[in-house]
Amino acid sequence: MSNLSVVHPNAKIGSNVTISPFTMVAEDVEIGDNCWIGPNVSIMDGVRIGNNCKVFPGAILGATPQDLKYEGEESILEIADNVIIREYCTINRGTKANYKTYIGKNSLIMAYVHVAHDCIIGNNCILSNNVNLAGHIELAPYVIVGGMTAVHQFVNIGIHSFIGGGSLVRKDVPPYVKAAREPLSYVGINSVGLRRRGFDAAQIKTIQDIYRILFVRGYNTKQALKFIHEEFPTSDEKSTILEFIQQSNRGLMRGFSRLA
């Protein structure tokens, strides 16, 4: 710990933690073992950092929500193990809606990302440079969001999905897909990511066939769900897709359409 850092004596700091010069750690903070905190980082009250995390210069963690409904209630920002937070990220803590903002284990948050209050980021996610998440957004595990993407509040993004860079995400994005264009649309399934994560050819074909019904063949959502439910054999992939769609509150992004 540098003599040039300011660490409150009541902060709970694990073993083998490096806190670099000009970094501030507030009183109600917990930092796990084997973490590296770079210079000029601000870690405010309510932050809980797991083990083996790295926080790069200029990041501000746990600032109060940018929400006029926030009334000073106690809340936290929880960062799980093995998370990397790059330069100048801002991650706010929760409000009374959830009392928590959460970053899942093994996630990479690249430079200049903003994660607003009450967001839930699943394990093994990647947020590329300059991604901006509004409040109450939920990313399932293994989501990758391309740089310069903005996501509307209350949007959900399904497991193993990939969002192209520069996107505006206003609607829910279902599992296993690639999404891009403006307005945001289905452009195929995330087959490369699925293969990397151990999905076999049969599983990938099932996912492709389901999304052809949902997004390509011209069915409305009600018709597509009925067809998928009745005609496709039971599988984990089918169940995951149907459950996501049935629980969607904002509605789904657009289906496939050819560019003019």
C-alpha positions in Angstrom: 0.0 0.0 0.0 1.5 3.3 -1.1 2.0 6.2 1.4 0.4 8.4 -1.2 -2.9 6.5 -1.2 -5.8 7.3 1.2 -7.3 4.1 2.7 -9.8 4.4 5.5 -8.6 2.4 8.6 -11.9 0.6 8.8 -11.8 -0.6 5.2 -11.4 -4.4 5.0 -8.4 -5.2 2.8 -7.4 -8.8 2.1 -3.9 -10.3 1.8 -1.4 -9.5 -1.0 -3.4 -6.4 -2.2 -1.6 -3.6 -4.0 -3.1 -0.1 -3.7 -1.3 2.3 -5.9 -0.6 6.0 -5.3 -3.3 8.6 -5.3 -6.1 6.0 -4.8 -8.9 6.6 -2.3 -10.6 3.7 -0.5 -13.6 4.7 1.7 -14.6 3.3 5.0 -17.4 0.8 4.0 -15.2 -1.1 1.5 -14.1 -4.7 1.3 -11.3 -5.9 -1.0 -10.5 -9.5 -1.3 -7.1 -11.2 -1.6 -4.5 -10.8 -4.4 -6.1 -7.7 -5.9 -4.3 -4.9 -7.8 -5.8 -1.4 -7.5 -4.1 1.1 -9.8 -3.3 4.8 -9.3 -6.0 7.4 -9.2 -8.8 5.0 -8.5 -11.8 6.0 -6.3 -13.5 3.2 -4.4 -16.5 4.6 -2.5 -18.7 3.3 0.3 -20.6 0.2 -0.4 -18.1 -1.5 -2.7 -17.4 -5.2 -2.3 -14.5 -6.6 -4.4 -13.7 -10.3 -4.6 -10.4 -12.0 -5.0 -7.8 -11.7 -7.9 -9.4 -8.5 -9.3 -7.6 -5.7 -11.2 -8.8 -2.1 -11.3 -6.9 0.2 -13.7 -6.2 3.9 -13.3 -9.0 6.4 -13.1 -11.9 4.0 -12.4 -14.6 5.2 -10.0 -16.4 2.4 -8.2 -19.5 2.7 -6.1 -20.5 6.3 -6.7 -24.1 7.1 -5.7 -26.7 6.4 -8.5 -27.4 9.0 -11.1 -31.1 8.6 -10.4 -33.3 11.4 -9.0 -35.4 8.8 -7.2 -32.3 7.8 -5.1 -33.0 8.9 -1.5 -29.7 8.0 0.2 -30.6 4.4 1.0 -27.7 2.1 1.7 -26.7 -0.1 -1.2 -23.7 -1.8 -2.6 -21.6 -2.5 -5.7 -20.5 -6.2 -5.6 -17.7 -7.3 -7.9 -17.0 -11.0 -8.0 -13.7 -12.8 -8.3 -11.3 -12.4 -11.2 -12.8 -9.3 -12.7 -10.8 -6.8 -14.7 -11.9 -3.2 -14.8 -10.0 -1.0 -17.2 -9.2 2.7 -17.3 -11.8 5.3 -16.4 -14.8 3.0 -15.9 -17.7 4.3 -13.7 -19.8 1.7 -12.0 -22.5 3.0 -9.7 -24.1 1.2 -6.7 -27.7 0.2 -6.5 -30.9 1.9 -5.4 -33.9 0.6 -3.4 -35.0 -1.3 -6.5 -32.4 -4.0 -5.9 -30.0 -2.4 -3.4 -27.2 -3.8 -5.5 -25.2 -3.5 -8.8 -23.4 -6.7 -9.6 -20.4 -7.6 -11.8 -20.0 -11.4 -12.3 -16.8 -13.4 -12.0 -14.3 -13.6 -14.8 -15.8 -10.5 -16.5 -13.8 -7.9 -18.4 -15.0 -4.3 -18.3 -12.9 -2.3 -20.8 -12.0 1.3 -20.7 -14.6 4.1 -20.3 -17.5 1.8 -19.7 -20.4 3.1 -17.6 -22.5 0.6 -15.6 -25.5 2.4 -14.0 -27.4 1.5 -10.8 -29.0 -1.9 -10.3 -27.4 -3.6 -13.3 -26.7 -7.3 -13.1 -23.7 -8.5 -15.2 -23.4 -12.2 -15.4 -20.2 -14.3 -15.2 -17.7 -14.3 -18.1 -19.1 -11.2 -19.8 -17.1 -8.7 -21.8 -18.1 -5.0 -22.2 -15.9 -3.4 -24.8 -14.6 0.2 -24.8 -17.2 3.0 -24.2 -20.2 0.7 -23.6 -22.9 2.5 -21.7 -25.5 0.6 -19.7 -28.5 2.5 -18.2 -30.1 1.4 -15.0 -31.7 -2.0 -14.3 -30.1 -3.9 -17.2 -29.4 -7.6 -16.9 -26.8 -9.4 -18.9 -26.8 -13.2 -18.7 -23.4 -15.0 -18.5 -21.1 -15.1 -21.6 -22.5 -11.9 -23.2 -20.2 -9.8 -25.3 -21.1 -6.2 -26.0 -19.2 -4.4 -28.8 -17.6 -1.0 -28.3 -19.6 2.3 -28.4 -22.9 0.4 -27.7 -25.6 2.0 -25.6 -28.2 -0.1 -23.8 -31.7 1.2 -22.7 -32.8 0.8 -19.1 -34.5 -2.4 -18.1 -33.2 -4.3 -21.2 -32.3 -8.0 -20.7 -29.6 -9.7 -22.9 -29.7 -13.5 -23.0 -26.9 -16.0 -22.4 -24.1 -16.4 -25.0 -25.3 -13.4 -27.1 -23.1 -11.0 -29.1 -23.9 -7.4 -29.7 -22.2 -5.7 -32.6 -20.2 -2.5 -31.9 -22.0 0.9 -32.1 -25.4 -0.6 -31.5 -28.4 1.0 -29.8 -30.1 -1.7 -27.8 -33.7 -0.7 -27.0 -35.3 -4.1 -26.8 -34.5 -7.5 -25.2 -31.9 -9.6 -27.0 -32.6 -13.4 -26.7 -30.0 -16.1 -26.0 -27.3 -17.4 -28.4 -27.8 -14.7 -31.1 -25.8 -12.0 -32.9 -27.4 -8.6 -33.0 -26.4 -5.6 -35.0 -27.7 -2.9 -37.5 -30.0 0.0 -36.8 -32.6 -0.6 -35.6 -31.1 -3.5 -33.7 -31.9 -6.8 -35.5 -31.2 -10.5 -35.5 -28.2 -11.2 -37.8 -27.7 -14.9 -37.0 -26.6 -17.0 -34.1 -23.4 -16.6 -32.2 -22.0 -19.9 -33.7 -18.3 -19.0 -33.1 -18.9 -18.2 -29.5 -21.0 -21.3 -29.0 -18.3 -23.6 -30.5 -15.7 -22.0 -28.3 -17.8 -22.8 -25.3 -18.3 -26.5 -26.1 -21.7 -26.6 -28.0 -21.7 -29.4 -30.5 -23.1 -29.3 -34.1 -26.4 -30.7 -33.1 -27.0 -28.1 -30.4 -26.0 -25.3 -32.7 -28.3 -26.6 -35.5 -31.2 -26.7 -33.0 -30.6 -23.1 -32.1 -30.4 -22.1 -35.7 -33.6 -23.9 -36.6 -35.5 -22.3 -33.7 -34.4 -18.8 -34.7 -35.3 -19.3 -38.3 -38.9 -19.9 -37.1 -38.8 -17.0 -34.7 -37.0 -14.4 -36.8 -36.8 -15.4 -40.5 -39.9 -17.3 -41.6 -42.4 -14.4 -41.1 -44.3 -15.8 -38.2 -45.5 -13.3 -35.5 -44.1 -14.1 -32.0 -47.2 -15.9 -30.8 -47.3 -18.2 -33.9 -43.5 -18.8 -33.7 -43.7 -19.8 -30.0 -46.5 -22.2 -30.6 -44.7 -23.8 -33.5 -41.4 -24.1 -31.5 -43.2 -25.5 -28.5 -45.0 -28.2 -30.5 -42.6 -29.1 -33.2 -39.1 -29.0 -31.6 -38.0 -31.8 -29.2 -37.2 -30.9 -25.7 -33.7 -29.6 -25.1 -32.0 -27.2 -22.8 -31.5 -24.7 -25.6 -35.2 -24.7 -26.5 -36.2 -24.2 -22.9 -33.7 -21.4 -22.4 -35.0 -19.5 -25.5 -38.7 -20.0 -24.7 -38.3 -19.0 -21.1 -36.4 -15.8 -22.1 -39.1 -14.8 -24.6 -42.0 -15.5 -22.3 -40.4 -13.4 -19.6 -39.5 -10.5 -21.8 -41.1 -7.2 -20.6 -39.7 -4.8 -23.2 -40.3 -7.1 -26.2 -37.7 -8.5 -28.6 -35.4 -6.9 -31.0 -36.4 -7.0 -34.7 -36.1 -10.2 -36.8 -33.9 -10.7 -39.8 -34.3 -8.3 -42.8 -32.1 -7.9 -45.8 -30.4 -4.6 -46.3 -31.6 -2.7 -49.4 
